[in-house]
Amino acid sequence: MTFGVFDVVRDRQITKKNTSKENGRGKIRVIKARNITDDGSLVSIDDYDTWIAEKTVRGLAIAKYIGDETVYLSPNMTYNPRVIRNSGDFVPDGSVAVLIPKQKMNLTAEQMAWFSSDEYRRFYAIARNFSTQSINIDKTSVFFFGVPSHD
C-alpha cells in the first residue's frame, strides 16, 4: 500500500440556509455522506437529498470540483470509509471529503472497493486510534487513505 497520496478539501460553505429539498431548473444536486454506498455508487434518499442553486454554488470554492473526474469522494466522520470517483453534475457538502491525488492517478474499481473492505476498515480504525473525539478527514488523517498496489 502507498500512503500519503492524497490532499483533502472539505466544503464549509454549503449549509441548510443555501440549499433546498426541491430539485428543479438551475439547481445542482448536493452529495452527502449517506449518498455514497459501499459498492461505489450514488443513491438518492427521500427526505435527505438536497439541491443548491447553480448561481449560489458557482461562487463557492468547492465549485471547482464539479464534474472533475480526477478527484475522489469519501464520507467524512466515519469508520466505514468508501471512495468513489467524482463524476457528474453535483457538489459535495462538508460531510464528504474531496480526495485530491498529489500525482495523477486513476484508481481501479478494485482499488476503490478496497476502502470499503472489512480489512481496510479495521486498519483505518486502528490508524485513527479508535478516536471518539474527531474522525474528520483532514490534512493529517488523509495520509491513511493508502492505495493498494496493482496486482
C-alpha positions in Angstrom: 0.0 0.0 0.0 1.2 3.5 -0.7 0.3 6.2 1.8 0.3 10.0 1.6 -1.1 10.1 -1.9 -4.0 12.5 -1.4 -4.6 16.0 -0.3 -8.1 16.8 1.0 -10.7 19.5 0.8 -14.0 19.8 2.6 -16.7 22.3 2.0 -17.8 24.5 4.8 -20.0 26.9 2.8 -22.9 24.7 1.8 -25.5 24.8 4.6 -29.2 24.3 5.2 -29.6 28.0 4.6 -28.5 27.9 1.0 -29.8 24.5 0.0 -33.3 23.2 -0.7 -35.1 19.8 -0.8 -36.6 20.9 -4.1 -34.9 20.0 -7.3 -35.5 22.0 -10.5 -34.1 24.1 -13.2 -30.9 25.9 -12.2 -30.2 23.6 -9.3 -27.2 21.3 -8.6 -27.5 18.2 -6.5 -25.6 18.2 -3.2 -23.9 14.9 -2.4 -23.8 14.0 1.3 -22.1 11.1 3.1 -25.1 8.7 3.1 -25.5 9.1 -0.7 -22.2 7.2 -1.2 -22.6 3.4 -1.0 -20.1 0.7 -0.2 -20.3 -0.5 -3.8 -19.1 2.9 -5.2 -22.4 4.2 -6.4 -24.6 7.2 -5.5 -28.1 6.7 -4.2 -31.0 9.1 -3.9 -32.6 9.2 -0.4 -36.1 10.6 0.1 -36.3 13.5 2.5 -32.5 13.6 2.7 -31.3 14.8 -0.7 -30.8 18.5 -1.2 -30.0 20.9 -4.1 -28.3 24.2 -4.3 -28.9 27.0 -6.8 -26.3 26.9 -9.6 -25.7 30.7 -9.2 -25.0 30.2 -5.5 -22.6 27.2 -5.8 -20.6 28.9 -8.6 -19.5 31.5 -6.0 -18.2 28.8 -3.6 -14.7 27.4 -3.6 -15.9 23.8 -3.8 -17.5 24.5 -7.2 -14.2 23.9 -9.0 -14.6 20.2 -8.3 -18.0 19.9 -10.0 -17.5 17.2 -12.7 -13.8 16.9 -12.0 -13.1 13.2 -12.6 -9.5 13.5 -11.4 -10.6 13.6 -7.7 -12.4 11.2 -5.5 -15.0 11.5 -2.8 -15.3 9.8 0.6 -17.7 10.3 3.5 -16.2 12.3 6.4 -16.6 11.4 10.1 -16.9 7.6 9.8 -15.0 4.4 10.5 -16.7 3.0 7.4 -14.8 4.7 4.6 -15.6 4.3 1.0 -14.3 6.0 -2.1 -16.0 6.9 -5.4 -14.8 8.8 -8.4 -16.2 12.3 -8.6 -18.2 12.4 -11.7 -21.4 14.1 -12.7 -23.0 17.4 -12.2 -23.1 17.5 -8.4 -21.3 19.1 -5.5 -20.2 17.5 -2.2 -21.1 19.2 1.1 -19.0 19.1 4.2 -20.0 15.6 5.1 -18.0 14.4 2.1 -14.2 14.9 1.7 -12.7 15.5 -1.7 -9.6 13.4 -2.1 -7.2 15.1 -4.5 -4.3 13.0 -5.8 -0.9 14.5 -5.3 0.2 12.9 -8.5 -2.0 11.9 -11.5 -3.7 8.6 -10.8 -6.7 6.6 -12.0 -7.9 4.2 -9.3 -9.2 0.9 -10.5 -12.6 -0.4 -9.4 -10.7 -2.9 -7.2 -8.6 -0.2 -5.5 -11.8 1.9 -4.8 -13.5 -1.2 -3.4 -10.6 -1.8 -1.0 -11.7 1.3 1.0 -15.0 -0.5 1.7 -13.4 -3.8 2.7 -13.6 -5.1 6.3 -9.8 -5.3 6.3 -9.2 -1.7 5.4 -11.9 -0.5 7.8 -10.2 -2.4 10.7 -6.9 -0.8 9.6 -8.4 2.7 9.4 -10.0 2.4 12.9 -6.6 1.4 14.3 -4.7 4.1 12.3 -7.2 6.7 13.8 -6.6 5.2 17.2 -10.3 4.4 17.7 -10.8 8.1 18.2 -14.1 9.1 19.8 -13.4 12.8 19.6 -12.9 13.6 15.9 -12.6 11.4 12.9 -12.7 14.2 10.4 -10.7 13.5 7.2 -8.2 16.3 7.4 -4.7 17.1 6.0 -3.1 14.7 8.6 -5.5 11.8 8.6 -5.9 11.7 4.8 -2.4 10.1 4.9 -4.1 6.8 5.9 -6.1 6.6 2.7 -3.5 4.2 1.4 -3.8 3.0 -2.2 -3.2 -0.7 -2.7 -0.7 -1.6 -5.5 -1.9 -3.1 -8.7 -1.5 -6.9 -8.6 
